[in-house]
Amino acid sequence: MVFTLQLPLVPVPAAAVVHEGRMPITATTRVHGSSPAIDVLTAAAARRGTPLLASTDEPDQVAAPGDIVLRLDADAAASEGYRLSVGRHAEIIGADEAGLFYGVQTLLQLLRDDDGGWSIPHVEIDDAPRFTHRGVMLDVARHFFDVAEVKRFIDATSALKFNRLHLHLTDDQGWRVHIDSWPLLTERSSATSAGGDRGGFYTKDDYREIVAHAASRHMVLIPEIDLPGHTHAVGVAYPELVEEPVLNDALVAQSETLGQPLPVAGETYLGWGVGHSSVRIREERTYDFVRDVVRELAEMTPGPYLHIGGDESLGTSQEDFDHFAERATQIVVDAGKIPVAWHEMGAATGIAEGTIGQYWGMKAPTGSHAAEAAHFVERGGALIMSAADATYLDMKYDEDFPLGLTWAGVIDVRTAYEWEPTAVLDVPDAAILGTEAPLWSETTRTIDDVESLVFPRAAAEAEIAWSPQHGEGRDWSSFRERLGALAPLWKAEGTRFHPTADIPWSDR
């Protein structure tokens, strides 16, 4: 019989059948196979007090009752998909290594300690993702998070089957990755964060370590250098590259309300205001800078993407902005990467063909946002959907929540869950690569702060990106029950989450 709703799984799988009975996990349970996913499984089980013994024997010959087998079969599922069956023993068959990894994450969600004994229900699951792009973004520019903290973020989000990590590496408040050809970027523009909090930056070895850890969790890292705006920190290091700050009424009013300083050319900026900075778009030296930064980042980034920014250049004329967008996206193409840009860059007629747009407007588009996003598709590109009033993880859960902002609205878990990525824009469904849930770090001073905003809402975005739109269990009433069952797992992993009152949180 089909009992998908009984399974405490997020994201909900494409298809599942639950049978009577459970398979005990004991001190003699062995895990067979040669996949790196075995290490992920045994390490996670050990953290929960459930040691599993790894074996490199041929699984088909040695699997005993209660054992767990991992193996590959390209015909088992679509890319990143898997089949999980639990009966006499448990078997995960991955279409590829990513599929095995995601099958392990499903098994770990099913592994529970009931009445003093660990076990897994007898199930048959066939699963594969809806979207190829299932992303989260971490802003390390406004507040800095070190390598260990980013790894912790990767582990917690990849467990929900996210497969893209967008790192927002630069902004007005700081530059966070070392560039050999422009060393003053980290020497002069990385010491602090918003509000004067601790700063920091990644050496090239640090960056490669993050890339490698993400890859071990089947996450592709997408680095972002935000241009031509959000570049005040560039001007602190190299003032000849950046225009004088352009102050607007909204920025001045916000700074007064928050008691924050206004930006001053050449001085570290500690506020949150946006739209006041721009590189010198008509200076050829600017493009030498962009070319060098893109080249060095591309050399360190094995993934196909490089994000060039493009949002909130409020003091830049449209003509200059379009000129920069066209040149900068082509520089990324020339470096062998696929450019990604915030949707505003879609205003540029000659943006590089194949550029991917990231839509961060509202679920009901306003102004020119929809047309700008659609232009990426017209130029042979595609779209990542980050509707701000649904996916922005830095928004408050409610008006009284101590962290987060409210400019895109208050986003409770249900609001984060009940939206459809293909219904926002008038483009073909095939043009939607998937979704991304950004975490901007104005108010998050620690990684615990980050996790309190990210979880549990990231689970909602994970299900939207992975699960079939109209699949069984793909509704709020089912989701809230299944989400509540993740509480003991997050606690076991040391992941902070906000126990919002609209979810029935389980204690086991």
LINSULQUI-V821104 format. One record per residue. N is the residue number from 0. RES is the residue in three letters. OMEGA is omega in degrees with one decimal (NA if undefined). Layout:
N & RES & OMEGA
N & RES & OMEGA
This chain:
0 & MET & 179.1
1 & VAL & 179.1
2 & PHE & -176.3
3 & THR & -173.4
4 & LEU & 179.0
5 & GLN & -175.0
6 & LEU & -177.9
7 & PRO & -172.2
8 & LEU & 171.2
9 & VAL & 1.0
10 & PRO & 176.9
11 & VAL & -177.6
12 & PRO & -178.8
13 & ALA & 179.5
14 & ALA & -179.6
15 & ALA & 174.2
16 & VAL & 179.1
17 & VAL & 177.8
18 & HIS & 177.0
19 & GLU & 172.8
20 & GLY & 178.9
21 & ARG & 176.7
22 & MET & 179.8
23 & PRO & 171.4
24 & ILE & -175.7
25 & THR & -179.4
26 & ALA & -179.9
27 & THR & 178.5
28 & THR & 179.5
29 & ARG & 176.8
30 & VAL & -173.1
31 & HIS & 176.7
32 & GLY & -177.7
33 & SER & -177.1
34 & SER & 171.6
35 & PRO & 178.9
36 & ALA & 177.4
37 & ILE & 179.3
38 & ASP & 177.7
39 & VAL & -178.7
40 & LEU & -175.4
41 & THR & 179.1
42 & ALA & 179.4
43 & ALA & 179.0
44 & ALA & 179.7
45 & ALA & 178.6
46 & ARG & 179.1
47 & ARG & -179.6
48 & GLY & -179.9
49 & THR & -176.7
50 & PRO & 175.0
51 & LEU & -178.4
52 & LEU & 179.6
53 & ALA & 178.2
54 & SER & 176.1
55 & THR & 179.0
56 & ASP & 175.4
57 & GLU & -170.6
58 & PRO & -176.0
59 & ASP & -175.3
60 & GLN & -168.4
61 & VAL & -177.0
62 & ALA & 178.6
63 & ALA & 176.0
64 & PRO & -179.9
65 & GLY & 178.5
66 & ASP & 179.0
67 & ILE & -176.3
68 & VAL & 173.6
69 & LEU & 175.9
70 & ARG & -178.2
71 & LEU & 172.5
72 & ASP & -175.7
73 & ALA & -179.1
74 & ASP & -174.3
75 & ALA & -175.1
76 & ALA & 172.5
77 & ALA & -179.7
78 & SER & -177.8
79 & GLU & -178.3
80 & GLY & -177.0
81 & TYR & 169.3
82 & ARG & 178.2
83 & LEU & 175.9
84 & SER & 179.9
85 & VAL & 176.9
86 & GLY & 174.6
87 & ARG & 170.4
88 & HIS & -179.6
89 & ALA & 179.0
90 & GLU & 172.5
91 & ILE & 177.2
92 & ILE & -179.4
93 & GLY & 174.0
94 & ALA & 178.0
95 & ASP & -178.5
96 & GLU & 176.3
97 & ALA & 178.1
98 & GLY & 176.5
99 & LEU & 179.3
100 & PHE & -179.3
101 & TYR & 173.7
102 & GLY & 175.9
103 & VAL & 178.8
104 & GLN & 176.7
105 & THR & 179.2
106 & LEU & 179.5
107 & LEU & 175.9
108 & GLN & 179.4
109 & LEU & -176.1
110 & LEU & -174.7
111 & ARG & 176.4
112 & ASP & -179.4
113 & ASP & 177.8
114 & ASP & 173.3
115 & GLY & 180.0
116 & GLY & -179.8
117 & TRP & -179.2
118 & SER & 178.6
119 & ILE & 179.0
120 & PRO & 173.6
121 & HIS & -175.4
122 & VAL & 166.6
123 & GLU & -176.7
124 & ILE & 170.9
125 & ASP & -168.6
126 & ASP & 175.3
127 & ALA & -174.1
128 & PRO & 173.0
129 & ARG & -176.4
130 & PHE & 177.6
131 & THR & -179.4
132 & HIS & -179.6
133 & ARG & -165.4
134 & GLY & 166.4
135 & VAL & 178.4
136 & MET & 175.4
137 & LEU & 177.8
138 & ASP & 178.4
139 & VAL & -178.0
140 & ALA & -178.6
141 & ARG & 166.4
142 & HIS & -174.1
143 & PHE & 175.3
144 & PHE & -171.7
145 & ASP & -173.8
146 & VAL & -179.2
147 & ALA & -179.6
148 & GLU & 176.9
149 & VAL & 176.6
150 & LYS & 177.4
151 & ARG & 177.4
152 & PHE & 178.2
153 & ILE & -177.5
154 & ASP & -175.9
155 & ALA & -177.8
156 & THR & 178.1
157 & SER & 176.9
158 & ALA & 176.0
159 & LEU & 175.8
160 & LYS & 166.8
161 & PHE & -177.5
162 & ASN & 174.9
163 & ARG & 173.4
164 & LEU & 177.4
165 & HIS & 178.2
166 & LEU & 176.3
167 & HIS & -166.6
168 & LEU & -175.6
169 & THR & 175.3
170 & ASP & -179.4
171 & ASP & -172.9
172 & GLN & -177.8
173 & GLY & 175.5
174 & TRP & -164.7
175 & ARG & 177.7
176 & VAL & -175.9
177 & HIS & 176.3
178 & ILE & -174.1
179 & ASP & -174.1
180 & SER & 178.2
181 & TRP & -169.6
182 & PRO & -178.3
183 & LEU & 179.2
184 & LEU & 178.6
185 & THR & 179.7
186 & GLU & -174.3
187 & ARG & -168.6
188 & SER & -179.4
189 & SER & -168.2
190 & ALA & -175.7
191 & THR & 174.8
192 & SER & 177.8
193 & ALA & -179.9
194 & GLY & -178.8
195 & GLY & 178.5
196 & ASP & -176.4
197 & ARG & 176.5
198 & GLY & -179.6
199 & GLY & 176.9
200 & PHE & 177.6
201 & TYR & 166.7
202 & THR & 177.8
203 & LYS & 176.2
204 & ASP & 175.8
205 & ASP & -177.7
206 & TYR & 179.0
207 & ARG & 177.9
208 & GLU & 177.1
209 & ILE & 178.5
210 & VAL & -177.4
211 & ALA & -179.8
212 & HIS & 176.4
213 & ALA & 179.8
214 & ALA & 179.2
215 & SER & 176.2
216 & ARG & 176.5
217 & HIS & 173.8
218 & MET & 174.5
219 & VAL & 179.7
220 & LEU & 177.1
221 & ILE & 178.9
222 & PRO & 176.0
223 & GLU & 166.9
224 & ILE & -171.9
225 & ASP & -176.8
226 & LEU & -5.6
227 & PRO & 175.3
228 & GLY & -177.7
229 & HIS & -171.4
230 & THR & 179.2
231 & HIS & -179.2
232 & ALA & 175.7
233 & VAL & -178.9
234 & GLY & 175.1
235 & VAL & -179.7
236 & ALA & -176.1
237 & TYR & -174.2
238 & PRO & -179.2
239 & GLU & -177.6
240 & LEU & -168.0
241 & VAL & 177.9
242 & GLU & 171.3
243 & GLU & 178.5
244 & PRO & 176.0
245 & VAL & -176.4
246 & LEU & 176.3
247 & ASN & -174.9
248 & ASP & -178.9
249 & ALA & 178.9
250 & LEU & -179.7
251 & VAL & -179.3
252 & ALA & 179.6
253 & GLN & -179.1
254 & SER & 178.3
255 & GLU & -179.3
256 & THR & -176.7
257 & LEU & -177.0
258 & GLY & -177.6
259 & GLN & 179.8
260 & PRO & 171.5
261 & LEU & 179.6
262 & PRO & 176.9
263 & VAL & -177.1
264 & ALA & 176.0
265 & GLY & 179.6
266 & GLU & 178.4
267 & THR & -177.9
268 & TYR & -175.9
269 & LEU & -178.7
270 & GLY & -179.8
271 & TRP & -171.9
272 & GLY & -175.8
273 & VAL & 170.2
274 & GLY & -173.0
275 & HIS & -171.7
276 & SER & 174.8
277 & SER & 169.5
278 & VAL & 178.2
279 & ARG & -168.3
280 & ILE & -177.9
281 & ARG & 177.5
282 & GLU & -177.6
283 & GLU & 178.1
284 & ARG & 177.7
285 & THR & -176.8
286 & TYR & 169.2
287 & ASP & 178.7
288 & PHE & -179.1
289 & VAL & -178.4
290 & ARG & -179.8
291 & ASP & -179.0
292 & VAL & 179.8
293 & VAL & -179.6
294 & ARG & -177.3
295 & GLU & 176.5
296 & LEU & -179.7
297 & ALA & -179.9
298 & GLU & -177.8
299 & MET & -171.1
300 & THR & -178.8
301 & PRO & 179.0
302 & GLY & -173.0
303 & PRO & -168.7
304 & TYR & 169.9
305 & LEU & -175.4
306 & HIS & -174.4
307 & ILE & 176.1
308 & GLY & 175.7
309 & GLY & -176.8
310 & ASP & 166.9
311 & GLU & 172.8
312 & SER & -167.7
313 & LEU & -179.6
314 & GLY & -176.4
315 & THR & 177.0
316 & SER & 179.8
317 & GLN & 179.9
318 & GLU & 179.2
319 & ASP & -179.8
320 & PHE & -179.7
321 & ASP & 178.3
322 & HIS & -179.6
323 & PHE & -177.9
324 & ALA & -178.6
325 & GLU & -179.0
326 & ARG & -174.9
327 & ALA & 179.4
328 & THR & 177.8
329 & GLN & 176.1
330 & ILE & 177.7
331 & VAL & 177.6
332 & VAL & -179.7
333 & ASP & 177.8
334 & ALA & 176.5
335 & GLY & -179.7
336 & LYS & 174.8
337 & ILE & 179.3
338 & PRO & 170.9
339 & VAL & -178.3
340 & ALA & 172.2
341 & TRP & -165.5
342 & HIS & 179.8
343 & GLU & -179.3
344 & MET & 175.5
345 & GLY & 176.0
346 & ALA & -176.4
347 & ALA & -176.9
348 & THR & -173.7
349 & GLY & 175.8
350 & ILE & -174.3
351 & ALA & 178.6
352 & GLU & 179.3
353 & GLY & 177.8
354 & THR & 178.7
355 & ILE & 178.6
356 & GLY & 174.6
357 & GLN & -176.9
358 & TYR & 179.1
359 & TRP & 174.3
360 & GLY & -176.7
361 & MET & 177.3
362 & LYS & 170.8
363 & ALA & -171.4
364 & PRO & 178.0
365 & THR & 175.5
366 & GLY & -176.9
367 & SER & -172.3
368 & HIS & -177.5
369 & ALA & 180.0
370 & ALA & 178.6
371 & GLU & 178.9
372 & ALA & -177.9
373 & ALA & -177.7
374 & HIS & 175.8
375 & PHE & 179.6
376 & VAL & 178.2
377 & GLU & 179.9
378 & ARG & 175.9
379 & GLY & 179.2
380 & GLY & -178.7
381 & ALA & -173.1
382 & LEU & 168.3
383 & ILE & -174.4
384 & MET & 177.9
385 & SER & -178.9
386 & ALA & -168.8
387 & ALA & -176.7
388 & ASP & 173.7
389 & ALA & -169.1
390 & THR & -174.1
391 & TYR & -173.9
392 & LEU & 177.7
393 & ASP & 173.9
394 & MET & -179.2
395 & LYS & 172.0
396 & TYR & 177.1
397 & ASP & -173.8
398 & GLU & -175.6
399 & ASP & -177.7
400 & PHE & -172.0
401 & PRO & -180.0
402 & LEU & 172.6
403 & GLY & -179.1
404 & LEU & -177.4
405 & THR & -172.9
406 & TRP & 177.4
407 & ALA & -179.2
408 & GLY & 172.2
409 & VAL & -173.2
410 & ILE & 173.5
411 & ASP & -174.4
412 & VAL & -179.1
413 & ARG & 177.2
414 & THR & 178.0
415 & ALA & -175.8
416 & TYR & -169.7
417 & GLU & 170.8
418 & TRP & -176.7
419 & GLU & -174.4
420 & PRO & -177.1
421 & THR & -176.2
422 & ALA & -173.5
423 & VAL & -173.5
424 & LEU & 178.8
425 & ASP & 177.0
426 & VAL & 177.3
427 & PRO & 178.8
428 & ASP & -178.0
429 & ALA & 179.3
430 & ALA & 179.6
431 & ILE & 177.4
432 & LEU & -177.5
433 & GLY & -173.6
434 & THR & 171.9
435 & GLU & 179.4
436 & ALA & -177.3
437 & PRO & 170.5
438 & LEU & 173.6
439 & TRP & -162.9
440 & SER & 177.8
441 & GLU & -172.5
442 & THR & -175.4
443 & THR & -175.7
444 & ARG & -178.7
445 & THR & 177.8
446 & ILE & 173.5
447 & ASP & 175.1
448 & ASP & 179.4
449 & VAL & -175.9
450 & GLU & 179.0
451 & SER & 176.0
452 & LEU & -175.5
453 & VAL & -176.3
454 & PHE & 19.5
455 & PRO & -171.4
456 & ARG & 177.2
457 & ALA & 178.4
458 & ALA & 176.6
459 & ALA & -179.7
460 & GLU & 178.0
461 & ALA & -179.2
462 & GLU & 177.3
463 & ILE & -175.8
464 & ALA & -173.9
465 & TRP & -165.4
466 & SER & 176.4
467 & PRO & -175.6
468 & GLN & -175.9
469 & HIS & -179.8
470 & GLY & 178.3
471 & GLU & 179.7
472 & GLY & -177.1
473 & ARG & 179.6
474 & ASP & -172.8
475 & TRP & -175.5
476 & SER & 176.6
477 & SER & -175.8
478 & PHE & -175.6
479 & ARG & 177.3
480 & GLU & -179.5
481 & ARG & 178.4
482 & LEU & 179.7
483 & GLY & -179.5
484 & ALA & 178.3
485 & LEU & -174.5
486 & ALA & -179.1
487 & PRO & 177.8
488 & LEU & 178.4
489 & TRP & 178.0
490 & LYS & 179.7
491 & ALA & -179.3
492 & GLU & -178.0
493 & GLY & 179.2
494 & THR & 177.9
495 & ARG & 175.1
496 & PHE & 179.1
497 & HIS & -178.1
498 & PRO & -175.6
499 & THR & -169.8
500 & ALA & -177.8
501 & ASP & -179.9
502 & ILE & 177.0
503 & PRO & -173.5
504 & TRP & 179.2
505 & SER & 176.0
506 & ASP & 178.7
507 & ARG & NA
